[in-house]
Amino acid sequence: MQATADPLVITLTAVARDGAIRAGRGLSGLMGQEIAIHVPSVRMGTKADACDAVGGEESVVLGAYLGISGDITGHVMLIFPVARALECVDLMCGQPTGTTTEPDELAQSAIGELGNIVGSAFVNALADRVNLILHPSPPTIINDMAIALVQSVYAEVLSQGGDVAMIDTVFEDQTGRTAGLLIIAPDPVCLDRLRAMAA
């Protein structure tokens, strides 16, 4: 795993913090309550690192996927171990933790909307930071083993030796907090371009 002195990590950390502020405002406005989003850690890593961050390759996760198009192409995925996802649904809905017990249609819809808000905020913050035109796709809800999702979504990136950016993402309101993982994977050529911009 690469050191945090990597100029790209420094740039992505600034982007993630900006995106977290934007997403927190959007989420708070949507839900009618104050929800803060924090990004305590940003790092580059491999497929195995991404799986380990959500409990291992066979951990079942729930989340949302967005594609990135425009001047740079790539992929964004916000994922949670299922238990954390259910906690996040309760937090979003202002319910006591433990109210949501299954990843039913309502829970999946809530996580899809959360992924849309967070992923779009990150993409827009990145576009502003590097002065590029970027477009996030509508979200696709994902629910599978971590390794299956990482391999299917990022197959092209990983097959060409590309790294992914992993952003720990904490959601907090007055009653509690929970956390997920935002994974950003620019296509390999675009990753090189971002590195050059960040240098």
KOLRO-481754 format. One record per atom (N, C-alpha, C): residue number from 1; residue in three letters; atom name; x, y, z. Coordinates in nm, 2 decimals. Example, Ala and Ser with C-alpha at 12.3 -4.5 7.8 and 13.67 -1.06 7.14 Angstrom:
<sites>
pos;code;site;c1;c2;c3
1;ALA;N;1.32;-0.57;0.78
1;ALA;CA;1.23;-0.45;0.78
1;ALA;C;1.32;-0.33;0.78
2;SER;N;1.28;-0.22;0.71
2;SER;CA;1.37;-0.11;0.71
2;SER;C;1.29;0.00;0.79
</sites>
This chain:
<sites>
pos;code;site;c1;c2;c3
1;MET;N;0.08;-0.12;0.00
1;MET;CA;0.00;0.00;0.00
1;MET;C;0.09;0.12;0.00
2;GLN;N;0.05;0.23;-0.07
2;GLN;CA;0.13;0.34;-0.09
2;GLN;C;0.12;0.44;0.03
3;ALA;N;0.23;0.51;0.05
3;ALA;CA;0.24;0.60;0.17
3;ALA;C;0.15;0.72;0.14
4;THR;N;0.10;0.78;0.25
4;THR;CA;0.02;0.90;0.24
4;THR;C;0.09;1.02;0.19
5;ALA;N;0.22;1.02;0.17
5;ALA;CA;0.29;1.13;0.11
5;ALA;C;0.27;1.14;-0.04
6;ASP;N;0.21;1.03;-0.10
6;ASP;CA;0.18;1.03;-0.24
6;ASP;C;0.10;1.16;-0.27
7;PRO;N;0.14;1.24;-0.37
7;PRO;CA;0.07;1.36;-0.41
7;PRO;C;-0.08;1.33;-0.45
8;LEU;N;-0.10;1.22;-0.51
8;LEU;CA;-0.24;1.19;-0.55
8;LEU;C;-0.33;1.17;-0.42
9;VAL;N;-0.27;1.10;-0.32
9;VAL;CA;-0.35;1.08;-0.20
9;VAL;C;-0.38;1.21;-0.13
10;ILE;N;-0.28;1.31;-0.13
10;ILE;CA;-0.30;1.44;-0.08
10;ILE;C;-0.41;1.51;-0.15
11;THR;N;-0.41;1.50;-0.28
11;THR;CA;-0.52;1.56;-0.36
11;THR;C;-0.65;1.50;-0.33
12;LEU;N;-0.66;1.37;-0.33
12;LEU;CA;-0.78;1.30;-0.31
12;LEU;C;-0.83;1.32;-0.17
13;THR;N;-0.74;1.34;-0.07
13;THR;CA;-0.79;1.37;0.07
13;THR;C;-0.86;1.51;0.07
14;ALA;N;-0.80;1.61;0.00
14;ALA;CA;-0.87;1.74;-0.01
14;ALA;C;-1.01;1.73;-0.08
15;VAL;N;-1.01;1.65;-0.19
15;VAL;CA;-1.13;1.62;-0.26
15;VAL;C;-1.24;1.55;-0.17
16;ALA;N;-1.19;1.45;-0.10
16;ALA;CA;-1.28;1.38;-0.01
16;ALA;C;-1.34;1.46;0.09
17;ARG;N;-1.26;1.55;0.15
17;ARG;CA;-1.31;1.64;0.26
17;ARG;C;-1.42;1.74;0.20
18;ASP;N;-1.39;1.79;0.08
18;ASP;CA;-1.48;1.88;0.02
18;ASP;C;-1.61;1.80;-0.02
19;GLY;N;-1.59;1.69;-0.08
19;GLY;CA;-1.71;1.60;-0.11
19;GLY;C;-1.79;1.57;0.01
20;ALA;N;-1.73;1.54;0.12
20;ALA;CA;-1.80;1.50;0.25
20;ALA;C;-1.88;1.62;0.30
21;ILE;N;-1.83;1.74;0.29
21;ILE;CA;-1.91;1.86;0.33
21;ILE;C;-2.03;1.87;0.24
22;ARG;N;-2.01;1.86;0.11
22;ARG;CA;-2.12;1.87;0.01
22;ARG;C;-2.23;1.76;0.03
23;ALA;N;-2.18;1.64;0.05
23;ALA;CA;-2.27;1.53;0.07
23;ALA;C;-2.35;1.54;0.20
24;GLY;N;-2.28;1.59;0.31
24;GLY;CA;-2.35;1.61;0.43
24;GLY;C;-2.46;1.71;0.42
25;ARG;N;-2.43;1.82;0.35
25;ARG;CA;-2.54;1.92;0.33
25;ARG;C;-2.66;1.86;0.25
26;GLY;N;-2.62;1.79;0.14
26;GLY;CA;-2.73;1.73;0.06
26;GLY;C;-2.81;1.63;0.14
27;LEU;N;-2.74;1.54;0.22
27;LEU;CA;-2.81;1.44;0.29
27;LEU;C;-2.89;1.50;0.41
28;SER;N;-2.84;1.60;0.47
28;SER;CA;-2.91;1.67;0.58
28;SER;C;-3.04;1.73;0.52
29;GLY;N;-3.03;1.80;0.41
29;GLY;CA;-3.14;1.86;0.35
29;GLY;C;-3.25;1.76;0.31
30;LEU;N;-3.20;1.65;0.25
30;LEU;CA;-3.30;1.54;0.21
30;LEU;C;-3.37;1.48;0.32
31;MET;N;-3.30;1.46;0.43
31;MET;CA;-3.36;1.38;0.55
31;MET;C;-3.42;1.48;0.65
32;GLY;N;-3.40;1.61;0.64
32;GLY;CA;-3.46;1.70;0.73
32;GLY;C;-3.39;1.69;0.87
33;GLN;N;-3.27;1.64;0.88
33;GLN;CA;-3.20;1.64;1.01
33;GLN;C;-3.05;1.65;0.98
34;GLU;N;-2.97;1.70;1.08
34;GLU;CA;-2.83;1.72;1.06
34;GLU;C;-2.76;1.59;1.06
35;ILE;N;-2.69;1.56;0.95
35;ILE;CA;-2.61;1.44;0.94
35;ILE;C;-2.47;1.48;0.89
36;ALA;N;-2.37;1.46;0.96
36;ALA;CA;-2.23;1.49;0.93
36;ALA;C;-2.16;1.37;0.86
37;ILE;N;-2.07;1.40;0.77
37;ILE;CA;-1.99;1.30;0.70
37;ILE;C;-1.85;1.33;0.72
38;HIS;N;-1.77;1.24;0.77
38;HIS;CA;-1.62;1.26;0.79
38;HIS;C;-1.55;1.16;0.71
39;VAL;N;-1.42;1.20;0.67
39;VAL;CA;-1.34;1.11;0.59
39;VAL;C;-1.20;1.10;0.67
40;PRO;N;-1.19;1.01;0.77
40;PRO;CA;-1.07;1.01;0.85
40;PRO;C;-0.95;0.95;0.78
41;SER;N;-0.97;0.87;0.67
41;SER;CA;-0.85;0.81;0.61
41;SER;C;-0.87;0.80;0.46
42;VAL;N;-0.77;0.83;0.38
42;VAL;CA;-0.77;0.81;0.24
42;VAL;C;-0.64;0.74;0.20
43;ARG;N;-0.65;0.63;0.12
43;ARG;CA;-0.53;0.56;0.09
43;ARG;C;-0.55;0.49;-0.04
44;MET;N;-0.44;0.46;-0.11
44;MET;CA;-0.44;0.38;-0.23
44;MET;C;-0.41;0.23;-0.19
45;GLY;N;-0.47;0.14;-0.27
45;GLY;CA;-0.45;0.00;-0.24
45;GLY;C;-0.49;-0.09;-0.35
46;THR;N;-0.49;-0.22;-0.32
46;THR;CA;-0.52;-0.33;-0.42
46;THR;C;-0.66;-0.38;-0.39
47;LYS;N;-0.70;-0.48;-0.48
47;LYS;CA;-0.82;-0.55;-0.46
47;LYS;C;-0.83;-0.61;-0.32
48;ALA;N;-0.73;-0.67;-0.28
48;ALA;CA;-0.73;-0.74;-0.15
48;ALA;C;-0.74;-0.64;-0.04
49;ASP;N;-0.68;-0.52;-0.05
49;ASP;CA;-0.69;-0.42;0.05
49;ASP;C;-0.84;-0.37;0.06
50;ALA;N;-0.90;-0.35;-0.05
50;ALA;CA;-1.04;-0.31;-0.05
50;ALA;C;-1.13;-0.41;0.01
51;CYS;N;-1.11;-0.53;-0.01
51;CYS;CA;-1.19;-0.64;0.05
51;CYS;C;-1.17;-0.65;0.20
52;ASP;N;-1.04;-0.64;0.24
52;ASP;CA;-1.01;-0.64;0.38
52;ASP;C;-1.07;-0.53;0.46
53;ALA;N;-1.09;-0.41;0.39
53;ALA;CA;-1.14;-0.30;0.46
53;ALA;C;-1.29;-0.31;0.49
54;VAL;N;-1.36;-0.41;0.43
54;VAL;CA;-1.50;-0.43;0.46
54;VAL;C;-1.53;-0.57;0.52
55;GLY;N;-1.42;-0.63;0.58
55;GLY;CA;-1.44;-0.75;0.65
55;GLY;C;-1.39;-0.88;0.58
56;GLY;N;-1.32;-0.86;0.47
56;GLY;CA;-1.27;-0.98;0.40
56;GLY;C;-1.34;-1.01;0.27
57;GLU;N;-1.28;-1.10;0.19
57;GLU;CA;-1.33;-1.13;0.05
57;GLU;C;-1.47;-1.19;0.06
58;GLU;N;-1.51;-1.27;0.16
58;GLU;CA;-1.63;-1.33;0.16
58;GLU;C;-1.74;-1.26;0.24
59;SER;N;-1.70;-1.14;0.29
59;SER;CA;-1.80;-1.05;0.36
59;SER;C;-1.91;-1.01;0.27
60;VAL;N;-2.03;-1.02;0.31
60;VAL;CA;-2.14;-0.97;0.22
60;VAL;C;-2.16;-0.83;0.25
61;VAL;N;-2.16;-0.75;0.14
61;VAL;CA;-2.17;-0.61;0.15
61;VAL;C;-2.29;-0.55;0.07
62;LEU;N;-2.34;-0.44;0.11
62;LEU;CA;-2.45;-0.37;0.05
62;LEU;C;-2.40;-0.23;0.02
63;GLY;N;-2.43;-0.18;-0.10
63;GLY;CA;-2.39;-0.05;-0.14
63;GLY;C;-2.44;0.00;-0.27
64;ALA;N;-2.37;0.10;-0.33
64;ALA;CA;-2.42;0.16;-0.45
64;ALA;C;-2.30;0.18;-0.54
65;TYR;N;-2.32;0.16;-0.67
65;TYR;CA;-2.21;0.18;-0.77
65;TYR;C;-2.25;0.30;-0.87
66;LEU;N;-2.16;0.38;-0.90
66;LEU;CA;-2.17;0.49;-1.00
66;LEU;C;-2.06;0.48;-1.10
67;GLY;N;-2.08;0.50;-1.22
67;GLY;CA;-1.98;0.51;-1.32
67;GLY;C;-1.94;0.66;-1.34
68;ILE;N;-1.82;0.69;-1.38
68;ILE;CA;-1.77;0.82;-1.41
68;ILE;C;-1.74;0.83;-1.56
69;SER;N;-1.80;0.93;-1.62
69;SER;CA;-1.77;0.96;-1.76
69;SER;C;-1.73;1.11;-1.78
70;GLY;N;-1.68;1.14;-1.90
70;GLY;CA;-1.63;1.28;-1.92
70;GLY;C;-1.48;1.28;-1.95
71;ASP;N;-1.41;1.38;-1.90
71;ASP;CA;-1.27;1.39;-1.93
71;ASP;C;-1.19;1.28;-1.87
72;ILE;N;-1.24;1.22;-1.76
72;ILE;CA;-1.18;1.11;-1.70
72;ILE;C;-1.29;1.00;-1.68
73;THR;N;-1.26;0.88;-1.70
73;THR;CA;-1.35;0.77;-1.68
73;THR;C;-1.31;0.68;-1.56
74;GLY;N;-1.41;0.62;-1.50
74;GLY;CA;-1.38;0.53;-1.39
74;GLY;C;-1.50;0.49;-1.31
75;HIS;N;-1.48;0.45;-1.19
75;HIS;CA;-1.59;0.39;-1.11
75;HIS;C;-1.58;0.43;-0.97
76;VAL;N;-1.70;0.44;-0.91
76;VAL;CA;-1.72;0.48;-0.77
76;VAL;C;-1.81;0.38;-0.70
77;MET;N;-1.77;0.33;-0.58
77;MET;CA;-1.86;0.24;-0.51
77;MET;C;-1.86;0.27;-0.36
78;LEU;N;-1.97;0.29;-0.31
78;LEU;CA;-1.99;0.31;-0.16
78;LEU;C;-2.04;0.18;-0.11
79;ILE;N;-1.96;0.11;-0.02
79;ILE;CA;-2.01;-0.02;0.03
79;ILE;C;-2.00;-0.03;0.18
80;PHE;N;-2.08;-0.11;0.24
80;PHE;CA;-2.09;-0.13;0.38
80;PHE;C;-2.10;-0.28;0.40
81;PRO;N;-2.04;-0.34;0.51
81;PRO;CA;-2.09;-0.47;0.56
81;PRO;C;-2.24;-0.45;0.59
82;VAL;N;-2.32;-0.56;0.57
82;VAL;CA;-2.46;-0.54;0.57
82;VAL;C;-2.51;-0.48;0.71
83;ALA;N;-2.45;-0.53;0.82
83;ALA;CA;-2.49;-0.47;0.95
83;ALA;C;-2.47;-0.32;0.96
84;ARG;N;-2.35;-0.27;0.90
84;ARG;CA;-2.33;-0.13;0.90
84;ARG;C;-2.43;-0.06;0.81
85;ALA;N;-2.46;-0.12;0.70
85;ALA;CA;-2.56;-0.06;0.61
85;ALA;C;-2.69;-0.04;0.68
86;LEU;N;-2.73;-0.14;0.75
86;LEU;CA;-2.86;-0.13;0.82
86;LEU;C;-2.86;-0.02;0.93
87;GLU;N;-2.74;-0.01;1.00
87;GLU;CA;-2.72;0.10;1.09
87;GLU;C;-2.73;0.24;1.02
88;CYS;N;-2.68;0.24;0.90
88;CYS;CA;-2.68;0.37;0.83
88;CYS;C;-2.82;0.41;0.78
89;VAL;N;-2.90;0.31;0.75
89;VAL;CA;-3.04;0.33;0.71
89;VAL;C;-3.12;0.39;0.83
90;ASP;N;-3.09;0.33;0.95
90;ASP;CA;-3.16;0.38;1.07
90;ASP;C;-3.12;0.52;1.10
91;LEU;N;-2.99;0.55;1.08
91;LEU;CA;-2.94;0.69;1.10
91;LEU;C;-3.00;0.78;1.01
92;MET;N;-3.01;0.75;0.88
92;MET;CA;-3.07;0.83;0.78
92;MET;C;-3.22;0.86;0.81
93;CYS;N;-3.29;0.76;0.86
93;CYS;CA;-3.43;0.77;0.88
93;CYS;C;-3.46;0.82;1.02
94;GLY;N;-3.36;0.85;1.10
94;GLY;CA;-3.38;0.90;1.24
94;GLY;C;-3.44;0.80;1.33
95;GLN;N;-3.41;0.67;1.31
95;GLN;CA;-3.46;0.56;1.39
95;GLN;C;-3.36;0.51;1.48
96;PRO;N;-3.40;0.45;1.59
96;PRO;CA;-3.30;0.38;1.68
96;PRO;C;-3.22;0.27;1.61
97;THR;N;-3.10;0.26;1.64
97;THR;CA;-3.01;0.16;1.58
97;THR;C;-3.08;0.02;1.61
98;GLY;N;-3.09;-0.06;1.51
98;GLY;CA;-3.15;-0.19;1.53
98;GLY;C;-3.29;-0.20;1.47
99;THR;N;-3.35;-0.09;1.44
99;THR;CA;-3.48;-0.09;1.38
99;THR;C;-3.49;-0.16;1.25
100;THR;N;-3.40;-0.13;1.16
100;THR;CA;-3.39;-0.20;1.03
100;THR;C;-3.31;-0.33;1.05
101;THR;N;-3.37;-0.44;1.02
101;THR;CA;-3.31;-0.57;1.05
101;THR;C;-3.28;-0.65;0.93
102;GLU;N;-3.33;-0.61;0.81
102;GLU;CA;-3.30;-0.68;0.69
102;GLU;C;-3.27;-0.58;0.57
103;PRO;N;-3.19;-0.62;0.48
103;PRO;CA;-3.17;-0.54;0.36
103;PRO;C;-3.28;-0.54;0.26
104;ASP;N;-3.40;-0.50;0.31
104;ASP;CA;-3.52;-0.51;0.22
104;ASP;C;-3.52;-0.40;0.12
105;GLU;N;-3.63;-0.39;0.04
105;GLU;CA;-3.63;-0.29;-0.07
105;GLU;C;-3.61;-0.15;-0.02
106;LEU;N;-3.68;-0.12;0.09
106;LEU;CA;-3.66;0.02;0.15
106;LEU;C;-3.52;0.05;0.19
107;ALA;N;-3.46;-0.05;0.25
107;ALA;CA;-3.32;-0.03;0.30
107;ALA;C;-3.22;-0.02;0.18
108;GLN;N;-3.25;-0.10;0.08
108;GLN;CA;-3.16;-0.09;-0.04
108;GLN;C;-3.18;0.04;-0.12
109;SER;N;-3.31;0.09;-0.12
109;SER;CA;-3.33;0.22;-0.18
109;SER;C;-3.26;0.33;-0.11
110;ALA;N;-3.26;0.33;0.02
110;ALA;CA;-3.20;0.43;0.11
110;ALA;C;-3.05;0.43;0.08
111;ILE;N;-2.99;0.31;0.08
111;ILE;CA;-2.84;0.30;0.05
111;ILE;C;-2.81;0.34;-0.09
112;GLY;N;-2.90;0.31;-0.18
112;GLY;CA;-2.88;0.36;-0.32
112;GLY;C;-2.88;0.51;-0.33
113;GLU;N;-2.97;0.58;-0.26
113;GLU;CA;-2.97;0.72;-0.26
113;GLU;C;-2.85;0.78;-0.18
114;LEU;N;-2.81;0.72;-0.08
114;LEU;CA;-2.69;0.76;-0.01
114;LEU;C;-2.57;0.75;-0.10
115;GLY;N;-2.56;0.64;-0.17
115;GLY;CA;-2.44;0.63;-0.26
115;GLY;C;-2.45;0.73;-0.37
116;ASN;N;-2.57;0.76;-0.42
116;ASN;CA;-2.58;0.87;-0.52
116;ASN;C;-2.54;1.00;-0.47
117;ILE;N;-2.58;1.04;-0.34
117;ILE;CA;-2.54;1.17;-0.29
117;ILE;C;-2.39;1.17;-0.26
118;VAL;N;-2.33;1.07;-0.20
118;VAL;CA;-2.19;1.07;-0.16
118;VAL;C;-2.10;1.06;-0.29
119;GLY;N;-2.14;0.96;-0.38
119;GLY;CA;-2.06;0.94;-0.50
119;GLY;C;-2.06;1.07;-0.59
120;SER;N;-2.18;1.12;-0.61
120;SER;CA;-2.19;1.24;-0.69
120;SER;C;-2.11;1.36;-0.63
121;ALA;N;-2.12;1.38;-0.50
121;ALA;CA;-2.05;1.49;-0.44
121;ALA;C;-1.90;1.47;-0.45
122;PHE;N;-1.85;1.35;-0.44
122;PHE;CA;-1.71;1.33;-0.47
122;PHE;C;-1.67;1.36;-0.61
123;VAL;N;-1.75;1.31;-0.70
123;VAL;CA;-1.71;1.33;-0.85
123;VAL;C;-1.71;1.48;-0.88
124;ASN;N;-1.81;1.55;-0.83
124;ASN;CA;-1.82;1.69;-0.85
124;ASN;C;-1.71;1.77;-0.79
125;ALA;N;-1.67;1.73;-0.67
125;ALA;CA;-1.56;1.79;-0.60
125;ALA;C;-1.43;1.77;-0.67
126;LEU;N;-1.41;1.64;-0.73
126;LEU;CA;-1.29;1.61;-0.80
126;LEU;C;-1.29;1.69;-0.93
127;ALA;N;-1.40;1.71;-1.00
127;ALA;CA;-1.41;1.79;-1.12
127;ALA;C;-1.37;1.93;-1.09
128;ASP;N;-1.41;1.99;-0.98
128;ASP;CA;-1.38;2.13;-0.95
128;ASP;C;-1.23;2.14;-0.92
129;ARG;N;-1.18;2.04;-0.85
129;ARG;CA;-1.04;2.04;-0.80
129;ARG;C;-0.94;2.04;-0.92
130;VAL;N;-0.97;1.95;-1.01
130;VAL;CA;-0.87;1.93;-1.13
130;VAL;C;-0.92;2.00;-1.25
131;ASN;N;-1.03;2.08;-1.24
131;ASN;CA;-1.08;2.16;-1.36
131;ASN;C;-1.11;2.07;-1.48
132;LEU;N;-1.19;1.96;-1.46
132;LEU;CA;-1.23;1.87;-1.56
132;LEU;C;-1.38;1.86;-1.56
133;ILE;N;-1.44;1.81;-1.68
133;ILE;CA;-1.58;1.79;-1.68
133;ILE;C;-1.60;1.64;-1.65
134;LEU;N;-1.67;1.61;-1.55
134;LEU;CA;-1.70;1.47;-1.51
134;LEU;C;-1.85;1.45;-1.48
135;HIS;N;-1.90;1.34;-1.51
135;HIS;CA;-2.04;1.31;-1.49
135;HIS;C;-2.06;1.18;-1.42
136;PRO;N;-2.12;1.18;-1.30
136;PRO;CA;-2.16;1.05;-1.24
136;PRO;C;-2.28;0.99;-1.30
137;SER;N;-2.28;0.86;-1.31
137;SER;CA;-2.40;0.79;-1.36
137;SER;C;-2.51;0.78;-1.25
138;PRO;N;-2.63;0.74;-1.28
138;PRO;CA;-2.73;0.71;-1.18
138;PRO;C;-2.67;0.59;-1.10
139;PRO;N;-2.71;0.57;-0.97
139;PRO;CA;-2.66;0.46;-0.89
139;PRO;C;-2.72;0.33;-0.92
140;THR;N;-2.64;0.23;-0.91
140;THR;CA;-2.69;0.09;-0.92
140;THR;C;-2.67;0.03;-0.78
141;ILE;N;-2.77;-0.03;-0.72
141;ILE;CA;-2.76;-0.10;-0.59
141;ILE;C;-2.69;-0.23;-0.60
142;ILE;N;-2.59;-0.25;-0.51
142;ILE;CA;-2.51;-0.38;-0.52
142;ILE;C;-2.52;-0.45;-0.38
143;ASN;N;-2.53;-0.58;-0.39
143;ASN;CA;-2.55;-0.66;-0.27
143;ASN;C;-2.49;-0.80;-0.30
144;ASP;N;-2.37;-0.82;-0.25
144;ASP;CA;-2.30;-0.95;-0.29
144;ASP;C;-2.17;-0.96;-0.20
145;MET;N;-2.10;-1.07;-0.22
145;MET;CA;-1.97;-1.08;-0.15
145;MET;C;-1.87;-0.97;-0.20
146;ALA;N;-1.79;-0.92;-0.11
146;ALA;CA;-1.70;-0.81;-0.14
146;ALA;C;-1.61;-0.85;-0.26
147;ILE;N;-1.56;-0.97;-0.26
147;ILE;CA;-1.47;-1.00;-0.37
147;ILE;C;-1.54;-1.00;-0.50
148;ALA;N;-1.66;-1.05;-0.51
148;ALA;CA;-1.74;-1.05;-0.63
148;ALA;C;-1.76;-0.91;-0.69
149;LEU;N;-1.80;-0.82;-0.60
149;LEU;CA;-1.82;-0.68;-0.64
149;LEU;C;-1.69;-0.62;-0.69
150;VAL;N;-1.59;-0.63;-0.61
150;VAL;CA;-1.46;-0.57;-0.65
150;VAL;C;-1.41;-0.62;-0.78
151;GLN;N;-1.42;-0.75;-0.80
151;GLN;CA;-1.37;-0.81;-0.92
151;GLN;C;-1.45;-0.77;-1.04
152;SER;N;-1.59;-0.77;-1.02
152;SER;CA;-1.67;-0.74;-1.14
152;SER;C;-1.67;-0.59;-1.18
153;VAL;N;-1.67;-0.50;-1.08
153;VAL;CA;-1.67;-0.36;-1.10
153;VAL;C;-1.54;-0.31;-1.15
154;TYR;N;-1.43;-0.36;-1.09
154;TYR;CA;-1.30;-0.30;-1.12
154;TYR;C;-1.21;-0.40;-1.20
155;ALA;N;-1.27;-0.49;-1.27
155;ALA;CA;-1.19;-0.60;-1.34
155;ALA;C;-1.09;-0.54;-1.44
156;GLU;N;-1.13;-0.44;-1.52
156;GLU;CA;-1.04;-0.38;-1.61
156;GLU;C;-0.93;-0.30;-1.54
157;VAL;N;-0.96;-0.23;-1.44
157;VAL;CA;-0.86;-0.15;-1.37
157;VAL;C;-0.76;-0.25;-1.30
158;LEU;N;-0.81;-0.35;-1.24
158;LEU;CA;-0.72;-0.44;-1.16
158;LEU;C;-0.64;-0.53;-1.26
159;SER;N;-0.70;-0.56;-1.37
159;SER;CA;-0.62;-0.65;-1.47
159;SER;C;-0.51;-0.57;-1.53
160;GLN;N;-0.51;-0.44;-1.53
160;GLN;CA;-0.40;-0.36;-1.58
160;GLN;C;-0.31;-0.31;-1.47
161;GLY;N;-0.33;-0.37;-1.35
161;GLY;CA;-0.24;-0.33;-1.24
161;GLY;C;-0.27;-0.20;-1.17
162;GLY;N;-0.39;-0.15;-1.20
162;GLY;CA;-0.43;-0.02;-1.14
162;GLY;C;-0.46;-0.03;-0.99
163;ASP;N;-0.44;0.07;-0.92
163;ASP;CA;-0.48;0.07;-0.78
163;ASP;C;-0.61;0.14;-0.77
164;VAL;N;-0.67;0.12;-0.65
164;VAL;CA;-0.80;0.19;-0.62
164;VAL;C;-0.77;0.28;-0.50
165;ALA;N;-0.85;0.39;-0.49
165;ALA;CA;-0.85;0.48;-0.37
165;ALA;C;-0.95;0.43;-0.28
166;MET;N;-0.92;0.42;-0.15
166;MET;CA;-1.01;0.38;-0.05
166;MET;C;-1.03;0.49;0.05
167;ILE;N;-1.15;0.54;0.07
167;ILE;CA;-1.18;0.65;0.15
167;ILE;C;-1.28;0.60;0.26
168;ASP;N;-1.23;0.59;0.39
168;ASP;CA;-1.31;0.56;0.50
168;ASP;C;-1.41;0.68;0.52
169;THR;N;-1.54;0.64;0.53
169;THR;CA;-1.65;0.74;0.53
169;THR;C;-1.74;0.72;0.65
170;VAL;N;-1.74;0.81;0.74
170;VAL;CA;-1.81;0.80;0.86
170;VAL;C;-1.94;0.89;0.86
171;PHE;N;-2.05;0.84;0.89
171;PHE;CA;-2.18;0.91;0.89
171;PHE;C;-2.22;0.93;1.04
172;GLU;N;-2.26;1.05;1.08
172;GLU;CA;-2.29;1.07;1.22
172;GLU;C;-2.40;1.17;1.24
173;ASP;N;-2.49;1.14;1.33
173;ASP;CA;-2.59;1.24;1.37
173;ASP;C;-2.58;1.25;1.52
174;GLN;N;-2.68;1.31;1.58
174;GLN;CA;-2.68;1.34;1.73
174;GLN;C;-2.69;1.21;1.81
175;THR;N;-2.73;1.10;1.75
175;THR;CA;-2.76;0.98;1.83
175;THR;C;-2.65;0.87;1.81
176;GLY;N;-2.57;0.88;1.70
176;GLY;CA;-2.47;0.78;1.68
176;GLY;C;-2.40;0.79;1.55
177;ARG;N;-2.32;0.69;1.52
177;ARG;CA;-2.24;0.70;1.40
177;ARG;C;-2.23;0.56;1.34
178;THR;N;-2.20;0.55;1.21
178;THR;CA;-2.16;0.43;1.14
178;THR;C;-2.07;0.46;1.03
179;ALA;N;-2.01;0.36;0.96
179;ALA;CA;-1.91;0.39;0.86
179;ALA;C;-1.92;0.29;0.75
180;GLY;N;-1.88;0.34;0.63
180;GLY;CA;-1.87;0.26;0.51
180;GLY;C;-1.73;0.29;0.44
181;LEU;N;-1.72;0.24;0.32
181;LEU;CA;-1.60;0.26;0.25
181;LEU;C;-1.63;0.31;0.11
182;LEU;N;-1.58;0.42;0.07
182;LEU;CA;-1.59;0.47;-0.07
182;LEU;C;-1.47;0.43;-0.15
183;ILE;N;-1.49;0.36;-0.25
183;ILE;CA;-1.38;0.31;-0.34
183;ILE;C;-1.39;0.39;-0.47
184;ILE;N;-1.28;0.45;-0.51
184;ILE;CA;-1.27;0.52;-0.63
184;ILE;C;-1.16;0.45;-0.72
185;ALA;N;-1.20;0.42;-0.84
185;ALA;CA;-1.11;0.35;-0.93
185;ALA;C;-1.11;0.42;-1.07
186;PRO;N;-1.03;0.51;-1.09
186;PRO;CA;-1.01;0.57;-1.23
186;PRO;C;-0.96;0.46;-1.32
187;ASP;N;-1.00;0.46;-1.45
187;ASP;CA;-0.94;0.37;-1.54
187;ASP;C;-0.79;0.40;-1.55
188;PRO;N;-0.71;0.30;-1.58
188;PRO;CA;-0.57;0.31;-1.56
188;PRO;C;-0.50;0.43;-1.63
189;VAL;N;-0.54;0.46;-1.76
189;VAL;CA;-0.49;0.57;-1.83
189;VAL;C;-0.52;0.70;-1.75
190;CYS;N;-0.65;0.71;-1.70
190;CYS;CA;-0.69;0.83;-1.63
190;CYS;C;-0.62;0.84;-1.49
191;LEU;N;-0.59;0.73;-1.43
191;LEU;CA;-0.52;0.73;-1.30
191;LEU;C;-0.38;0.80;-1.33
192;ASP;N;-0.32;0.76;-1.44
192;ASP;CA;-0.19;0.83;-1.47
192;ASP;C;-0.20;0.98;-1.49
193;ARG;N;-0.31;1.01;-1.55
193;ARG;CA;-0.34;1.16;-1.58
193;ARG;C;-0.36;1.23;-1.45
194;LEU;N;-0.44;1.17;-1.36
194;LEU;CA;-0.46;1.23;-1.23
194;LEU;C;-0.33;1.24;-1.15
195;ARG;N;-0.25;1.14;-1.16
195;ARG;CA;-0.12;1.15;-1.09
195;ARG;C;-0.04;1.27;-1.14
196;ALA;N;-0.04;1.29;-1.27
196;ALA;CA;0.04;1.40;-1.33
196;ALA;C;-0.02;1.53;-1.28
197;MET;N;-0.15;1.54;-1.27
197;MET;CA;-0.21;1.67;-1.23
197;MET;C;-0.18;1.69;-1.08
198;ALA;N;-0.17;1.59;-1.00
198;ALA;CA;-0.15;1.60;-0.86
198;ALA;C;0.00;1.63;-0.82
199;ALA;N;0.09;1.59;-0.91
199;ALA;CA;0.23;1.61;-0.88
199;ALA;C;0.27;1.75;-0.87
</sites>
